[in-house]
Amino acid sequence: MIDATLGMAADAILAQVAVGASGSVIGLEANPYIAFIVKHGLANWSEGDDQFTRSLQNIHVVQTENVAYLKACQSESVDVVYFDPMFEVRIHSPGLAGLKQFASYQSLTEEVVEEAKRVAKHKIVLKNPTSSSLFARLGFSVHYRPHASFQYGIIQKK
């Protein structure tokens, strides 16, 4: 899996735990400061059981723009490409407050989604607010969860 908008790696951590030792998660982060902090944190975290800490250490953090990385990937080289860009509508999150000034607020483009379609074997997933225009504009199907502040959109390939 490629988490193409790594941020603080919360989704990448869950994905790595899910895929276990036999799978891998690559996290792409555009901002060099956030990439450095997250990479260091994942490599050095020591709380939790062995399976959890191994999962953190197995996430491969790459400081790069997601479109550049995806363009360099072979076609159908990963199962899933995941996007969780900074939301168009700001959501208050105390955990992210200190790093918000460094975050990339660049919206997803048709170009990066087309590259994700080429690289992913099975799915492209987008997490965004319920009211987001990105789902329809970029061709994601959404099964809306009532009362949820954000949704998951999917482009299914096979």
C-alpha positions as CSV (number, residue, x, y, z in Angstrom):
1,M,0.0,0.0,0.0
2,I,1.1,3.5,-0.6
3,D,-0.2,6.2,1.8
4,A,0.3,9.1,-0.6
5,T,-0.5,11.8,2.0
6,L,1.3,10.4,5.1
7,G,1.0,13.4,7.5
8,M,1.3,12.0,11.1
9,A,1.0,8.4,9.8
10,A,-2.2,7.4,11.7
11,D,-3.7,5.7,8.7
12,A,-0.4,4.2,7.6
13,I,0.0,2.6,11.1
14,L,-3.4,1.0,10.9
15,A,-2.7,-0.3,7.4
16,Q,0.7,-1.7,8.4
17,V,-0.9,-3.5,11.4
18,A,-3.5,-4.9,9.0
19,V,-1.1,-6.2,6.4
20,G,1.3,-7.6,9.0
21,A,4.8,-8.8,8.3
22,S,3.9,-10.1,4.9
23,G,2.8,-6.7,3.6
24,S,4.3,-3.3,3.4
25,V,3.2,0.4,3.6
26,I,5.1,3.2,1.9
27,G,4.2,6.7,3.3
28,L,4.8,9.7,1.1
29,E,5.1,13.1,2.8
30,A,5.8,16.3,0.9
31,N,7.0,18.4,3.8
32,P,10.6,17.5,4.8
33,Y,10.1,18.5,8.4
34,I,7.1,16.4,8.9
35,A,8.7,13.5,7.0
36,F,11.7,13.6,9.3
37,I,9.7,13.8,12.5
38,V,7.4,11.0,11.5
39,K,10.2,8.8,10.2
40,H,12.1,9.2,13.4
41,G,9.1,8.7,15.6
42,L,8.0,5.5,13.8
43,A,11.6,4.1,14.0
44,N,12.0,4.8,17.7
45,W,8.6,4.3,19.2
46,S,8.9,1.8,22.1
47,E,5.5,1.7,23.8
48,G,3.1,-1.2,23.0
49,D,3.5,-4.8,22.2
50,D,6.2,-6.2,19.9
51,Q,3.8,-6.6,16.9
52,F,2.7,-3.0,17.1
53,T,6.3,-1.6,17.4
54,R,7.5,-3.8,14.5
55,S,4.6,-2.5,12.5
56,L,5.6,1.1,13.1
57,Q,9.2,0.3,12.2
58,N,8.1,-1.4,8.9
59,I,6.5,1.7,7.5
60,H,8.8,3.2,4.8
61,V,8.7,7.0,4.9
62,V,9.7,8.8,1.7
63,Q,9.9,12.6,1.6
64,T,8.6,13.5,-1.8
65,E,5.7,14.9,-3.7
66,N,3.2,12.1,-4.3
67,V,2.7,12.7,-8.0
68,A,6.5,12.5,-8.6
69,Y,6.7,9.2,-6.7
70,L,3.7,7.7,-8.4
71,K,5.1,8.6,-11.8
72,A,8.3,6.7,-11.0
73,C,6.4,3.6,-9.9
74,Q,5.7,0.6,-12.2
75,S,2.1,0.0,-13.3
76,E,0.1,-2.2,-10.9
77,S,3.0,-2.4,-8.5
78,V,0.9,-2.0,-5.3
79,D,-2.5,-3.2,-4.2
80,V,-3.9,0.1,-2.9
81,V,-3.1,3.8,-3.1
82,Y,-4.6,5.8,-0.2
83,F,-5.2,9.6,0.0
84,D,-6.1,11.6,3.1
85,P,-5.3,15.1,2.1
86,M,-5.7,18.1,4.4
87,F,-9.5,18.7,4.2
88,E,-10.9,21.6,2.2
89,V,-12.9,22.5,5.3
90,R,-10.7,22.8,8.3
91,I,-11.5,20.5,11.2
92,H,-10.3,21.4,14.7
93,S,-7.7,18.8,15.8
94,P,-5.6,19.6,18.9
95,G,-3.2,16.8,18.0
96,L,-2.3,18.5,14.7
97,A,-2.3,22.1,15.8
98,G,1.5,22.5,16.2
99,L,2.2,21.0,12.7
100,K,-0.6,22.6,10.7
101,Q,1.7,25.4,9.5
102,F,3.9,22.8,7.8
103,A,1.2,20.7,6.3
104,S,0.6,20.5,2.5
105,Y,-2.8,22.0,1.7
106,Q,-2.5,21.1,-2.0
107,S,-5.7,19.5,-3.2
108,L,-5.7,16.3,-5.1
109,T,-5.5,16.7,-8.9
110,E,-6.7,14.6,-11.8
111,E,-3.0,14.0,-12.6
112,V,-2.2,12.4,-9.3
113,V,-5.4,10.3,-9.3
114,E,-4.6,9.1,-12.8
115,E,-1.1,8.0,-11.7
116,A,-2.7,6.3,-8.7
117,K,-5.0,4.4,-11.0
118,R,-2.0,3.2,-13.0
119,V,0.0,2.2,-10.0
120,A,-2.7,0.4,-8.0
121,K,-3.8,-3.1,-8.8
122,H,-7.0,-3.0,-6.8
123,K,-8.2,0.2,-5.3
124,I,-7.6,3.9,-4.8
125,V,-9.1,5.2,-1.6
126,L,-9.9,8.8,-0.6
127,K,-10.7,10.0,2.9
128,N,-12.4,13.4,3.0
129,P,-15.2,15.3,4.6
130,T,-18.8,14.3,3.8
131,S,-19.3,17.6,2.0
132,S,-16.1,17.3,-0.1
133,S,-16.4,18.0,-3.8
134,L,-13.4,15.8,-4.5
135,F,-15.3,12.5,-4.5
136,A,-17.5,13.5,-7.5
137,R,-14.9,15.6,-9.3
138,L,-12.3,12.8,-9.3
139,G,-14.6,9.8,-9.8
140,F,-14.7,8.2,-6.4
141,S,-17.7,6.1,-5.4
142,V,-18.9,6.7,-1.8
143,H,-21.1,4.6,0.4
144,Y,-22.2,7.4,2.8
145,R,-22.0,6.7,6.5
146,P,-24.8,8.6,8.2
147,H,-23.8,11.2,10.8
148,A,-20.0,10.8,10.0
149,S,-18.0,13.9,9.5
150,F,-15.8,12.2,6.9
151,Q,-16.3,9.5,4.3
152,Y,-14.2,7.1,2.2
153,G,-14.4,7.1,-1.5
154,I,-13.2,4.2,-3.6
155,I,-12.1,3.7,-7.2
156,Q,-12.3,-0.1,-7.7
157,K,-10.0,-1.5,-10.4
158,K,-10.4,-5.3,-10.4
